[in-house]
């Protein structure tokens, strides 16, 4: 699973805190692992990578944490199911 989000350099401490929360929740639930976070230095694009055998279970665990972060407002989530994928916007006030 990949989460594409916008950030500013001043947001890095908040992103690190979010990573720790995600990592702990994923490990406790036994649904996968948090991969490396990618930051594009020529812009404000960030990518969180998470891996697990069931993207729906993984998303179910991380969704509340992502939605609680203002940095993830309108982030784009891509869940991979083998050769197909599903992409949608994470809305803090919406259903997804």
C-alpha positions, 0 to 999 in steps of 0.5 A: 500500500502506498500513501502519497501526501503533500508536506513541507520541510517543517512537517518532518517531525510530525511525519516521523511521529506518524511513522512511529504510530503507524509502525506500532499499530501495524506490528501490534495487529500483525498485518504487515510492516511499514516501509521506508518513507520517500521524500522528493527533494525537488517538491513537497511530495511524500510517500508512505509505503506499507506492506502486508498480505492483505491490503484491506486488513492493513488499511483497516488498521492504519486508516484511523491513524492516517485520518487523525493526521492533518498532514494526510488530509486529501492524501492519495491511497493506493492499495495493491492487489497483485496485478490490480490496484485501487486508488482513492483520496483519504478524506478526514471528514469523509467515509474513505 
